[in-house]
Amino acid sequence: MILRLPQTLNARLGGGPLTASASHANPLLDWSVRAFAAGTKAYVLLSNTRSLYSVVLDGVAGETRKQLAERVAGAVGVILDGTGRLAGVGNDLAPESVRFAKALDRSVTGSMNELVAYAEMLLAGGDLSVPEVGVRLNDFLLSALARAGEKYGTPRAAFAALVAGPSS
């Protein structure tokens, strides 16, 4: 699994220099991370790099790269289990198999910035739990996910197409 971190988060986790890495052969195992704050609490946005399907986790204060890899592998495992695709990833989801890399491109970074702004707004309201915020993010319209003939797409639809495979 590839876990793409911004330099600031990597430094906070005590990591060395990040290198560029091509997309993972299995797009379900390529994830991007962004730390953010809402009010006085810290959170992490975890988004599938290709589809931007996202989950919000409680912050990373005091964590190491290994601890983050364990939490992310667990969260991704739950997501893939819900799609029936967990069995197909084998040991690639093990925390010790996680490779850290730089962000893939500006399109992903920009879209994640939009998702963070929306998550901050949802969390500031105080009406939703952290998991519910992730559910709402997956219905957010993003131009980076537009399909032919459309102006926008949602992470939920993009992830469903990714899970379905190349025939979709």
Sequence and secondary structure as in RCSB ss.txt:
>XXXX:A:sequence
MILRLPQTLNARLGGGPLTASASHANPLLDWSVRAFAAGTKAYVLLSNTRSLYSVVLDGVAGETRKQLAERVAGA
VGVILDGTGRLAGVGNDLAPESVRFAKALDRSVTGSMNELVAYAEMLLAGGDLSVPEVGVRLNDFLLSALARAGE
KYGTPRAAFAALVAGPSS
>XXXX:A:secstr
 EEE  HHHHHHTT          SSGGGEEEEEEEEETTEEEEEEEETTT  EEEEE  TT  HHHHHHHHHHH
HHHHHHHHT GGGGGGGGSGGG EEE    HHHHHHHHHHHHHHHHHHHH  S HHHHHHHHTT  BGGG  TT 
S B HHHHHHHHHH TT 
